[in-house]
Amino acid sequence: MTADIAQRVVETGVVAIIRGTDPETAIETVDALRRGGVDVVEVTANTNGVLDMIRDVSSTFTAEEITVGAGTVLDSETARAVLLAGAEFVVTPSFDAETVETANRYGATSVVGIATPTEALEAYTTGADMVKVFPASTHGPEFVSALGGPLGHIPVVPTGGVSLDNVGAFFDAGASAVGVGSSIVDNAAIARGDYEAITANARAFVDAVETARD
């Protein structure tokens, strides 16, 4: 299962991050992302009602339609809670060995936040499936490229500040996928019920990734 989810993340190329939205909008938001071609979504654990949101998404969409995970997972207790609610992967902002071990125990994929080569290697050795260069806006594509020199076997997912302006550069530098928040999941658009804007954002990122990979 872990390999399958990690592979889907790579194939889709974009993980859409849902943070701070009203739980009542979750299904429409995820459906809008799916229509735009983004079928991997992450609901952050610091979003009110995150467990219910994950349960709702898991029960509404089939596994073929949507892969749902939880982000901003800080500890093993939170990891266990979101996985029991139906999350198929966990994303962390930093490296915590117990969180990775909990994900492995439940057969779930883990994408672990790192900021140095040492952290990347430690996370991967502990059992992380992928590492999240975070914040990507600070480290930039140059860091991703440099990391790929000695650690090219570790899949890298830059997150935090990824936009249409720089997504191509991150893939050119060797990114396996990217995590994207407000540039896709525009909370203002959701608040006014403009889900077509979410679909358009998702489609624009999918197109940009395809272009970068060609």
N, C-alpha and C positions, 0 to 999 in steps of 0.2 A: 504493500500500500504506500509506504513512504516513497519508494522510487517512482511509483505512478504519479503521485501528487507533485513531486519535484519536477518530473518530466512535463506535467501539464503547465506548471508555472513557466518553464522554459519555452514550451511551445506557444503559449499565449503571449509571453513576453512582457505582459503588464499585469501587475497586481493593483487593483483599485482599492484605495484605503478609505473606508467610511469612518468618520470621526465626528462625534458630537451631534449627529442628526437625530431627529425625533424617531423613536422606534416605530411609530405608525407609518413612517414613510419608507421603511426598510425594503419592503417587497417591491414597491414601485421603483425605488432607486436601483436595486439589483437587477430588476427586469430591464430597466433602461440601459444599464451597463451591458447586459447580455445582448441586447439588440444592437449595440454598438460594436460587439465583437470581443468584449472583455468578459471572460467567464471565470476569472479568479478574483475573489473579493476578500478583503480583510476588514473585519469590524474591530475597532480598537477597544481594549478592555476597559478604558476609562470613559467609554460612552455609556450614558445612562441606559439601563435595560439591555446591556450587551448579551446576556445569556438568553433572554427571550428573543432578541433579534437573531441570534445564531440558530436557535431552535426553529423560529419561523422560516428563515431562509432554507434551512436544511429540509424542512417538511414540505415546503412549497415547490422547490425546484428539484429535479432529479440530479443524480451525481453527474450525468452527462451534460446537463445544462449549466450547472454552477458548482464550483469548488469554493467552499467558504472556510475561512480561517479567522483567527483572532490575533490582533496586534497589541503592541504595548504590554506584552506579558512580562511582568517583572520577577515572578517567582514561581516555584513549582506548584503552590496551592492554586494560583490563578490558572496555570496551565491545565491542571487537572479539571478544574471547574468548567473551563471553556471546551475542553475535549469531551467531557461528559455531556455537554449541551449540544454537541454535534460538530464542533470545529474539526477540520481535517488537517490543519496545520497551525502552528503557532509562530509568531514573529516577535522578536524581542528587540529593545533598543540597545541592549548591552549583553555581554556574555555572563551567563549564570549557569554553572555546570548542572545544578539540580534541575533546572528547568529543561535543559536538553535531555537529561536522563528520564524525566517524566514523560516528555514527548516520545522518546524511544520506547518506554514501557508500554505506552498506549498505541504504538505503531503509527504515530503521527509524524509528519514532516516538521522540521524546525528550521527557521531562517533566523540566524542569530546576528545581532548588531555588533559590529566591530569597528575599530578606528585605527588599528595598527596591524602589521603583519603577524606579530606575536599573538594577538587576540584571535586573528583569523585561523592560525594554525591550532591554537588551543581549542577553539570552538569546534573545528572540524575533527580534531583528534578525539574530542569528547563524544562526538556523534552527531553534530549538526549536519544537516543535509546541504545547507547553503549558508553563506554569510551575507549580511546586509551592511554595505558600506554606508555609515550614517554619522553625521548628516552629509549626504552626497554633495550638497551645495558648497560645503566647506572644503571637502577633500578634492572634489572635481574629477574629471575623467583621467587626469594625469596619474592620480593615485590608483585608480582602478587598473590602468595600464601597467604601472610599476608593480602592483600586487601580483599581476598575472605572470610576471617574470619567474620568480621562484615558486609561486603557488598557483600556477595555472590549472591545476587539477581541482581547485576549489571553486564551485559555482558562486558567482558574485551578483548580488542584487542591490544596486545603488538606490537609496531611498532618502527623501528629504530634500526638497528643492528641485526635483526633476520636472522639467517642463518641455514643451514642444521645441523650445529653442535649443535645448542641450541634450535631449534624449538620444539623438543620433550620435553625438560625440561619446556618450557612455557606451553605446553598443560598439562603436568603432574601437573603443578602448578595451573591449572584451567582456562587457556585462552579459550575463546569461538572461537577465530580465531586469525590470525596474519596478519599484514601488512608487505609485503616484497618488497623492491625496487631492488637495483642493483644485489642482489643475484639471482633474476629471470630475471629482465629486464636489461640485460647486454647491455649497449649502444654501447660498442665496437663491440659486435657481430652484433648488428643491423646495425651499420655503414658499416660493411663489407658484409651485406646481409645474414648473417648466422642465419636465423630464426629457423632452426632446433635446434640450441643451446638454443634458448628461449623456445621452446617446451620441450626440454630435462630438462631444469631447472624447468619448471612448473611441469612436471611429477614427478620429484624427490621430490619436496615439497609436492605434493599431496600424494605421497606414504609415505613420512615421517609423515604427519598428520594422515593418516589412521593407520599407525603403532602405533603412540602415543595414538590414541583413542581406539585401540583394547584392 
